[in-house]
Amino acid sequence: MILDKRVFMISSIHSSCIQHQVRDYAHGFRQIGWDVEVFRERWPGEPPAPARVLAESVLWFRPSIILGVDYARGQNPELYPLFSSFVSVV
């Protein structure tokens, strides 16, 4: 099996700590040749995206890994396809 080198990261503009962690992880993955997609709110004050928007983004990008910083798969297990591994970093 050939691994598609795609990682989908969930971030939040409401936490500078999470933003810095995701930015560092994204940089590291890009350095080793992975495609990176970061999902976050567009502007301060915007509520978290509806579950449907997150699920559509994951299905569109088709990542081999979903990385959630301070975010657990169990929060919305129905959103994540079985073709992706979910990694949670706290």
N, C-alpha and C positions, 0 to 999 in steps of 0.2 A: 504494500500500500504506500502510495506517495502522499506525503503530508503537504496540504496546501498551507503555505506559511502566511496565515492571516490571523491577526489577533484583534478582537473587538474589546474596547475598554470602556467601562462605565465610570464617568466622572461627575463632578458637581461644581458649579461655580459658587455655591454657597459655602464651600470649605476650601480655604487656601491650602491646607495640609493635603487634602485629597488631590487638588489640582497639581501641586508640586510632585506628589508621588506618581500620578498618572503621566505627567509630562516626562519624568525621568524614566519610567518603564517604557513609554512609547519611544523615547530616544534610543534606549538600549535595544529594543526589538528592531527598530529601523537600522541600527548599526550592523545587525547580523542578518539583514536582508529580508525582514518580514514586512508585509503590508499591515498598516495599522489604521484602525478607524476608532475615533474617540467620540463617544456619545455623551452629551451634556446639554444643559439648558442653554438657550441662546443669549439671554441677558439677565442681569440681576432682577430679582422679584418675580421671574417667571416660575410658575409652579412646576413641580416635577412632571415630566412628560407622561401622558397616558400610557398604560401598559401596551396598548395596541401599537403605538408609535415605536416603542422600544422593540417589540417583537418584529415589526416590519423591517426595522433597521438591521436587526440580526439576520433575518432571512435574506435580505438584499445582499448583505456583505458575505454571508456564508463563512464565518470564521471557523478555524480549527480549534481556537481557544477563545473563551470569553473571560476577561479578567475584571473582577469587581473589587475596587478598593473600598473597604468598610461596607461591603455589600454582599449579602449571602444569597446563594441560589435559592434557598428555601423561602426567601421573601416573596418570590413570584415564580415558582417552579414551572408553571405552565408556559412561561414565556420563552424558555430556552429549548431549542431543538436538540434532539438526541445526537445529531452529528457533531456537536461541539462539546469540548470539555470545559468545565467551569472552574476557574481558580479564584478563590477569595483571599484577599490580603487584608489583614486588619492591622 
